[in-house]
Amino acid sequence: MDEDRITGAVKQGAGKVQGAVGELVGDDRMQARGQANEVEGQVENALGGLADTIRDQPLTAVLIGVGIGWVLGRLRII
């Protein structure tokens, strides 16, 4: 398991708690910071999952990257 997944899960949990406390005490700013930390944790967790996938299945990751590059090349966005 990637380190990013662990820290992401911790940030996500802490953000949920912070948002709930902010809602409980009526502090909109604390609630917003909690939601932001929760989203940041989700993103970090997703990046860790991507790193795990690349490490566990490098050929699949390369083929997906080539496929995405091919599709973007075919779009010919100028």
BALOBA-1460 file (C-alpha; in Angstrom, 3 decimals):
// residues 78
<rec num="1" residu="m" x="0.000" y="0.000" z="0.000"/>
<rec num="2" residu="d" x="1.309" y="3.402" z="-0.988"/>
<rec num="3" residu="e" x="2.079" y="6.000" z="1.694"/>
<rec num="4" residu="d" x="-0.214" y="8.486" z="-0.077"/>
<rec num="5" residu="r" x="-3.177" y="6.187" z="0.468"/>
<rec num="6" residu="i" x="-2.558" y="6.085" z="4.210"/>
<rec num="7" residu="t" x="-2.080" y="9.834" z="4.634"/>
<rec num="8" residu="g" x="-5.026" y="10.466" z="2.320"/>
<rec num="9" residu="a" x="-7.295" y="8.274" z="4.420"/>
<rec num="10" residu="v" x="-6.149" y="10.025" z="7.595"/>
<rec num="11" residu="k" x="-6.750" y="13.489" z="6.072"/>
<rec num="12" residu="q" x="-10.132" y="12.388" z="4.793"/>
<rec num="13" residu="g" x="-11.182" y="11.126" z="8.228"/>
<rec num="14" residu="a" x="-9.859" y="14.225" z="9.976"/>
<rec num="15" residu="g" x="-11.688" y="16.424" z="7.478"/>
<rec num="16" residu="k" x="-14.958" y="14.616" z="8.176"/>
<rec num="17" residu="v" x="-14.503" y="15.121" z="11.902"/>
<rec num="18" residu="q" x="-13.552" y="18.770" z="11.461"/>
<rec num="19" residu="g" x="-16.570" y="19.380" z="9.225"/>
<rec num="20" residu="a" x="-18.902" y="17.687" z="11.690"/>
<rec num="21" residu="v" x="-17.513" y="19.734" z="14.592"/>
<rec num="22" residu="g" x="-17.877" y="22.911" z="12.549"/>
<rec num="23" residu="e" x="-21.477" y="22.032" z="11.790"/>
<rec num="24" residu="l" x="-22.148" y="21.172" z="15.430"/>
<rec num="25" residu="v" x="-20.819" y="24.467" z="16.788"/>
<rec num="26" residu="g" x="-22.168" y="26.513" z="13.877"/>
<rec num="27" residu="d" x="-18.760" y="27.600" z="12.562"/>
<rec num="28" residu="d" x="-19.090" y="27.793" z="8.785"/>
<rec num="29" residu="r" x="-15.387" y="28.442" z="8.307"/>
<rec num="30" residu="m" x="-14.381" y="25.319" z="10.245"/>
<rec num="31" residu="q" x="-16.952" y="23.292" z="8.347"/>
<rec num="32" residu="a" x="-15.574" y="24.524" z="4.997"/>
<rec num="33" residu="r" x="-11.982" y="23.743" z="6.055"/>
<rec num="34" residu="g" x="-13.111" y="20.270" z="7.064"/>
<rec num="35" residu="q" x="-14.719" y="19.689" z="3.680"/>
<rec num="36" residu="a" x="-11.589" y="20.960" z="1.930"/>
<rec num="37" residu="n" x="-9.396" y="18.608" z="3.979"/>
<rec num="38" residu="e" x="-11.751" y="15.737" z="3.196"/>
<rec num="39" residu="v" x="-11.505" y="16.385" z="-0.552"/>
<rec num="40" residu="e" x="-7.721" y="16.759" z="-0.297"/>
<rec num="41" residu="g" x="-7.581" y="13.385" z="1.450"/>
<rec num="42" residu="q" x="-9.724" y="11.785" z="-1.256"/>
<rec num="43" residu="v" x="-7.421" y="13.113" z="-3.981"/>
<rec num="44" residu="e" x="-4.307" y="11.956" z="-2.169"/>
<rec num="45" residu="n" x="-5.876" y="8.531" z="-1.620"/>
<rec num="46" residu="a" x="-6.740" y="8.285" z="-5.324"/>
<rec num="47" residu="l" x="-3.171" y="9.214" z="-6.322"/>
<rec num="48" residu="g" x="-1.868" y="6.535" z="-3.986"/>
<rec num="49" residu="g" x="-4.214" y="4.020" z="-5.607"/>
<rec num="50" residu="l" x="-2.913" y="5.027" z="-9.014"/>
<rec num="51" residu="a" x="0.664" y="4.555" z="-7.836"/>
<rec num="52" residu="d" x="-0.257" y="1.109" z="-6.486"/>
<rec num="53" residu="t" x="-1.838" y="0.151" z="-9.810"/>
<rec num="54" residu="i" x="1.187" y="1.317" z="-11.782"/>
<rec num="55" residu="r" x="3.521" y="-0.595" z="-9.475"/>
<rec num="56" residu="d" x="1.399" y="-3.780" z="-9.519"/>
<rec num="57" residu="q" x="0.467" y="-3.741" z="-13.225"/>
<rec num="58" residu="p" x="3.055" y="-1.740" z="-15.170"/>
<rec num="59" residu="l" x="2.154" y="-3.164" z="-18.587"/>
<rec num="60" residu="t" x="-1.514" y="-2.294" z="-18.160"/>
<rec num="61" residu="a" x="-0.573" y="1.220" z="-17.027"/>
<rec num="62" residu="v" x="1.657" y="1.737" z="-20.066"/>
<rec num="63" residu="l" x="-1.029" y="0.464" z="-22.442"/>
<rec num="64" residu="i" x="-3.634" y="2.773" z="-20.895"/>
<rec num="65" residu="g" x="-1.212" y="5.706" z="-21.222"/>
<rec num="66" residu="v" x="-0.550" y="4.870" z="-24.874"/>
<rec num="67" residu="g" x="-4.292" y="4.578" z="-25.517"/>
<rec num="68" residu="i" x="-4.998" y="7.949" z="-23.943"/>
<rec num="69" residu="g" x="-2.165" y="9.512" z="-25.942"/>
<rec num="70" residu="w" x="-3.506" y="7.996" z="-29.147"/>
<rec num="71" residu="v" x="-7.038" y="9.311" z="-28.481"/>
<rec num="72" residu="l" x="-5.729" y="12.794" z="-27.684"/>
<rec num="73" residu="g" x="-3.620" y="12.700" z="-30.847"/>
<rec num="74" residu="r" x="-6.650" y="11.725" z="-32.925"/>
<rec num="75" residu="l" x="-8.654" y="14.663" z="-31.538"/>
<rec num="76" residu="r" x="-6.204" y="17.084" z="-33.154"/>
<rec num="77" residu="i" x="-7.060" y="19.909" z="-30.826"/>
<rec num="78" residu="i" x="-5.387" y="23.033" z="-32.113"/>
